[in-house]
Amino acid sequence: MSDMAVVAPKLSKLIPMLATDHDGEVIATVRAISRTLKGAGMDFHNLVEALGEHKQTYTPPTKAPAPTSQPTSLRDIAIWLRTHAAHRMNYKEQKFVMDMASRLSAGQQASTKQANWLRSLHYWYSGDVR
């Protein structure tokens, strides 16, 4: 098994995190990718080489993708709301969700009131009737 095959599962979780609109989260993700590569004795140049070896062409799906599972942690809920529902929220809701996604991603805890509001927003905007 090549060194890249060892770190590929970790990188496949980190790379999508680069899509955030928050610069701090992008920088933290880049640093995590760099640490992961260094831990395997590699750098970004090795990553580019590995990507070049596995060129694939995009083939659109022939049927609709299966629905994604609903988020369960408060961090996942905040990120889901930021990604899928922010455009439908009012300014106060958007500001709250952005702040909570950032705080929860940084490892901070939500108060009971914040957790309840986050869950109610998810319920409202996702149509989740759990």
C-alpha atoms as an extended CHARMM CRD file, in Angstrom:
* protein
*
       130  EXT
         1         1  MET       CA              0.0000000000        0.0000000000        0.0000000000  PROA      1               0.0000000000
         2         2  SER       CA              1.4930000000        3.3710000000       -0.9720000000  PROA      2               0.0000000000
         3         3  ASP       CA              1.8990000000        6.1520000000        1.5670000000  PROA      3               0.0000000000
         4         4  MET       CA             -0.8150000000        8.1370000000       -0.2040000000  PROA      4               0.0000000000
         5         5  ALA       CA             -3.2360000000        5.2370000000        0.1800000000  PROA      5               0.0000000000
         6         6  VAL       CA             -2.6600000000        5.4200000000        3.9310000000  PROA      6               0.0000000000
         7         7  VAL       CA             -3.5580000000        9.1170000000        4.1990000000  PROA      7               0.0000000000
         8         8  ALA       CA             -6.2270000000        9.1720000000        1.4750000000  PROA      8               0.0000000000
         9         9  PRO       CA             -9.1340000000        8.4540000000        3.8750000000  PROA      9               0.0000000000
        10        10  LYS       CA             -8.0870000000       11.3690000000        6.0950000000  PROA      10              0.0000000000
        11        11  LEU       CA             -7.5780000000       13.6800000000        3.1330000000  PROA      11              0.0000000000
        12        12  SER       CA            -10.9650000000       12.7390000000        1.6660000000  PROA      12              0.0000000000
        13        13  LYS       CA            -12.5610000000       14.0770000000        4.8600000000  PROA      13              0.0000000000
        14        14  LEU       CA            -10.4450000000       17.2240000000        5.0140000000  PROA      14              0.0000000000
        15        15  ILE       CA            -10.4990000000       18.4330000000        1.4020000000  PROA      15              0.0000000000
        16        16  PRO       CA            -14.2900000000       19.0830000000        1.2330000000  PROA      16              0.0000000000
        17        17  MET       CA            -13.9070000000       21.3360000000        4.2820000000  PROA      17              0.0000000000
        18        18  LEU       CA            -12.0380000000       23.7830000000        2.0300000000  PROA      18              0.0000000000
        19        19  ALA       CA            -15.3770000000       24.7880000000        0.4780000000  PROA      19              0.0000000000
        20        20  THR       CA            -16.3690000000       26.9230000000        3.4670000000  PROA      20              0.0000000000
        21        21  ASP       CA            -16.7850000000       30.6840000000        3.1540000000  PROA      21              0.0000000000
        22        22  HSD       CA            -14.9000000000       31.2070000000        6.4210000000  PROA      22              0.0000000000
        23        23  ASP       CA            -11.2340000000       32.0380000000        5.8680000000  PROA      23              0.0000000000
        24        24  GLY       CA            -10.2100000000       30.8100000000        9.3160000000  PROA      24              0.0000000000
        25        25  GLU       CA            -11.7300000000       27.3810000000        8.6760000000  PROA      25              0.0000000000
        26        26  VAL       CA             -9.9690000000       27.1890000000        5.2910000000  PROA      26              0.0000000000
        27        27  ILE       CA             -6.6040000000       28.0040000000        6.8630000000  PROA      27              0.0000000000
        28        28  ALA       CA             -7.1470000000       25.4730000000        9.6480000000  PROA      28              0.0000000000
        29        29  THR       CA             -8.0700000000       22.8350000000        7.0640000000  PROA      29              0.0000000000
        30        30  VAL       CA             -4.9950000000       23.5490000000        4.9330000000  PROA      30              0.0000000000
        31        31  ARG       CA             -2.8260000000       23.2190000000        8.0490000000  PROA      31              0.0000000000
        32        32  ALA       CA             -4.5430000000       19.8990000000        8.9180000000  PROA      32              0.0000000000
        33        33  ILE       CA             -3.9170000000       18.5980000000        5.3950000000  PROA      33              0.0000000000
        34        34  SER       CA             -0.2840000000       19.6630000000        5.6520000000  PROA      34              0.0000000000
        35        35  ARG       CA              0.1250000000       17.9060000000        9.0310000000  PROA      35              0.0000000000
        36        36  THR       CA             -1.5020000000       14.7600000000        7.6440000000  PROA      36              0.0000000000
        37        37  LEU       CA              0.8460000000       14.7300000000        4.6630000000  PROA      37              0.0000000000
        38        38  LYS       CA              3.9190000000       15.4730000000        6.8200000000  PROA      38              0.0000000000
        39        39  GLY       CA              2.9410000000       12.6300000000        9.1480000000  PROA      39              0.0000000000
        40        40  ALA       CA              3.2800000000       10.2730000000        6.1710000000  PROA      40              0.0000000000
        41        41  GLY       CA              6.5450000000       11.8980000000        5.0430000000  PROA      41              0.0000000000
        42        42  MET       CA              4.9140000000       13.7610000000        2.1550000000  PROA      42              0.0000000000
        43        43  ASP       CA              3.9690000000       17.2880000000        1.1250000000  PROA      43              0.0000000000
        44        44  PHE       CA              1.5570000000       19.0000000000       -1.2680000000  PROA      44              0.0000000000
        45        45  HSD       CA              3.7930000000       18.1430000000       -4.2300000000  PROA      45              0.0000000000
        46        46  ASN       CA              3.2570000000       14.4440000000       -3.4970000000  PROA      46              0.0000000000
        47        47  LEU       CA             -0.4860000000       15.0550000000       -3.2780000000  PROA      47              0.0000000000
        48        48  VAL       CA             -0.4970000000       16.6970000000       -6.7140000000  PROA      48              0.0000000000
        49        49  GLU       CA              1.5000000000       13.7980000000       -8.1590000000  PROA      49              0.0000000000
        50        50  ALA       CA             -0.9510000000       11.2960000000       -6.6980000000  PROA      50              0.0000000000
        51        51  LEU       CA             -3.8920000000       13.2300000000       -8.1140000000  PROA      51              0.0000000000
        52        52  GLY       CA             -2.2470000000       13.2440000000      -11.5400000000  PROA      52              0.0000000000
        53        53  GLU       CA             -1.9280000000        9.4570000000      -11.4300000000  PROA      53              0.0000000000
        54        54  HSD       CA             -5.6540000000        9.0390000000      -10.8860000000  PROA      54              0.0000000000
        55        55  LYS       CA             -7.1710000000       11.2230000000      -13.5560000000  PROA      55              0.0000000000
        56        56  GLN       CA            -10.8300000000       10.4820000000      -13.9870000000  PROA      56              0.0000000000
        57        57  THR       CA            -13.4300000000       11.9770000000      -16.2210000000  PROA      57              0.0000000000
        58        58  TYR       CA            -16.7060000000       13.1330000000      -14.7820000000  PROA      58              0.0000000000
        59        59  THR       CA            -19.7490000000       11.0820000000      -15.7100000000  PROA      59              0.0000000000
        60        60  PRO       CA            -23.0530000000       12.5720000000      -14.6100000000  PROA      60              0.0000000000
        61        61  PRO       CA            -25.2290000000       10.2520000000      -12.5400000000  PROA      61              0.0000000000
        62        62  THR       CA            -27.9560000000        8.4590000000      -14.4520000000  PROA      62              0.0000000000
        63        63  LYS       CA            -30.4210000000        8.6290000000      -11.5800000000  PROA      63              0.0000000000
        64        64  ALA       CA            -30.9860000000       10.9250000000       -8.6470000000  PROA      64              0.0000000000
        65        65  PRO       CA            -28.5330000000       10.4500000000       -5.8140000000  PROA      65              0.0000000000
        66        66  ALA       CA            -29.7520000000        8.8990000000       -2.6020000000  PROA      66              0.0000000000
        67        67  PRO       CA            -30.8040000000       11.4590000000       -0.0140000000  PROA      67              0.0000000000
        68        68  THR       CA            -28.0840000000       12.3920000000        2.4260000000  PROA      68              0.0000000000
        69        69  SER       CA            -28.5260000000       11.4750000000        6.0360000000  PROA      69              0.0000000000
        70        70  GLN       CA            -29.7040000000       14.1710000000        8.3960000000  PROA      70              0.0000000000
        71        71  PRO       CA            -27.0740000000       15.8430000000       10.5610000000  PROA      71              0.0000000000
        72        72  THR       CA            -27.0250000000       14.7690000000       14.1880000000  PROA      72              0.0000000000
        73        73  SER       CA            -24.4690000000       16.8850000000       16.0700000000  PROA      73              0.0000000000
        74        74  LEU       CA            -25.0520000000       20.5800000000       16.6490000000  PROA      74              0.0000000000
        75        75  ARG       CA            -21.9500000000       21.3390000000       14.5560000000  PROA      75              0.0000000000
        76        76  ASP       CA            -23.3300000000       19.2680000000       11.6740000000  PROA      76              0.0000000000
        77        77  ILE       CA            -26.7200000000       20.9790000000       12.0090000000  PROA      77              0.0000000000
        78        78  ALA       CA            -25.1150000000       24.4430000000       11.9120000000  PROA      78              0.0000000000
        79        79  ILE       CA            -23.0370000000       23.5310000000        8.8680000000  PROA      79              0.0000000000
        80        80  TRP       CA            -26.0720000000       21.9860000000        7.1390000000  PROA      80              0.0000000000
        81        81  LEU       CA            -28.0780000000       25.1510000000        7.7550000000  PROA      81              0.0000000000
        82        82  ARG       CA            -25.2300000000       27.3580000000        6.5320000000  PROA      82              0.0000000000
        83        83  THR       CA            -24.8790000000       25.2710000000        3.3730000000  PROA      83              0.0000000000
        84        84  HSD       CA            -28.4830000000       24.4540000000        2.5060000000  PROA      84              0.0000000000
        85        85  ALA       CA            -30.7440000000       27.0820000000        4.0570000000  PROA      85              0.0000000000
        86        86  ALA       CA            -28.8650000000       30.3480000000        4.6550000000  PROA      86              0.0000000000
        87        87  HSD       CA            -30.3150000000       31.8860000000        1.5020000000  PROA      87              0.0000000000
        88        88  ARG       CA            -33.8340000000       31.4390000000        2.9440000000  PROA      88              0.0000000000
        89        89  MET       CA            -33.0760000000       32.8500000000        6.3990000000  PROA      89              0.0000000000
        90        90  ASN       CA            -33.4470000000       36.3690000000        7.6920000000  PROA      90              0.0000000000
        91        91  TYR       CA            -30.3450000000       38.3030000000        8.7120000000  PROA      91              0.0000000000
        92        92  LYS       CA            -30.5920000000       37.4360000000       12.4210000000  PROA      92              0.0000000000
        93        93  GLU       CA            -30.8970000000       33.6940000000       11.6760000000  PROA      93              0.0000000000
        94        94  GLN       CA            -28.0330000000       33.7980000000        9.1660000000  PROA      94              0.0000000000
        95        95  LYS       CA            -25.7670000000       35.6160000000       11.6310000000  PROA      95              0.0000000000
        96        96  PHE       CA            -26.6330000000       33.1330000000       14.3930000000  PROA      96              0.0000000000
        97        97  VAL       CA            -26.0270000000       30.0730000000       12.1840000000  PROA      97              0.0000000000
        98        98  MET       CA            -22.7180000000       31.4260000000       10.8410000000  PROA      98              0.0000000000
        99        99  ASP       CA            -21.5540000000       32.2130000000       14.3650000000  PROA      99              0.0000000000
       100       100  MET       CA            -22.6040000000       28.7980000000       15.7060000000  PROA      100             0.0000000000
       101       101  ALA       CA            -20.9680000000       26.9200000000       12.8030000000  PROA      101             0.0000000000
       102       102  SER       CA            -17.7280000000       28.7660000000       13.5040000000  PROA      102             0.0000000000
       103       103  ARG       CA            -17.8780000000       28.3110000000       17.2890000000  PROA      103             0.0000000000
       104       104  LEU       CA            -18.8650000000       24.6540000000       17.1870000000  PROA      104             0.0000000000
       105       105  SER       CA            -16.1890000000       23.9090000000       14.5660000000  PROA      105             0.0000000000
       106       106  ALA       CA            -13.6630000000       25.4750000000       16.9200000000  PROA      106             0.0000000000
       107       107  GLY       CA            -14.7290000000       23.0710000000       19.6760000000  PROA      107             0.0000000000
       108       108  GLN       CA            -16.8130000000       25.4830000000       21.7490000000  PROA      108             0.0000000000
       109       109  GLN       CA            -20.0770000000       24.3790000000       23.3350000000  PROA      109             0.0000000000
       110       110  ALA       CA            -23.5420000000       25.8060000000       22.6970000000  PROA      110             0.0000000000
       111       111  SER       CA            -25.7940000000       26.9180000000       25.5220000000  PROA      111             0.0000000000
       112       112  THR       CA            -29.1190000000       25.1490000000       25.9430000000  PROA      112             0.0000000000
       113       113  LYS       CA            -30.9230000000       28.1470000000       24.4470000000  PROA      113             0.0000000000
       114       114  GLN       CA            -28.5660000000       28.2250000000       21.4430000000  PROA      114             0.0000000000
       115       115  ALA       CA            -28.8880000000       24.4520000000       20.9180000000  PROA      115             0.0000000000
       116       116  ASN       CA            -32.6770000000       24.6810000000       21.0120000000  PROA      116             0.0000000000
       117       117  TRP       CA            -32.7560000000       27.5480000000       18.5050000000  PROA      117             0.0000000000
       118       118  LEU       CA            -30.3350000000       25.7320000000       16.2020000000  PROA      118             0.0000000000
       119       119  ARG       CA            -32.4790000000       22.5730000000       16.2950000000  PROA      119             0.0000000000
       120       120  SER       CA            -35.6690000000       24.5570000000       15.6980000000  PROA      120             0.0000000000
       121       121  LEU       CA            -34.1070000000       26.2750000000       12.6750000000  PROA      121             0.0000000000
       122       122  HSD       CA            -33.0650000000       22.8810000000       11.3260000000  PROA      122             0.0000000000
       123       123  TYR       CA            -36.5710000000       21.5440000000       11.9050000000  PROA      123             0.0000000000
       124       124  TRP       CA            -38.0950000000       24.5550000000       10.1310000000  PROA      124             0.0000000000
       125       125  TYR       CA            -35.7510000000       24.7030000000        7.1390000000  PROA      125             0.0000000000
       126       126  SER       CA            -35.2270000000       20.9900000000        6.5550000000  PROA      126             0.0000000000
       127       127  GLY       CA            -38.7710000000       19.8080000000        7.0710000000  PROA      127             0.0000000000
       128       128  ASP       CA            -37.3210000000       17.2120000000        9.4770000000  PROA      128             0.0000000000
       129       129  VAL       CA            -40.1100000000       15.8640000000       11.6550000000  PROA      129             0.0000000000
       130       130  ARG       CA            -38.1090000000       13.7270000000       14.0610000000  PROA      130             0.0000000000
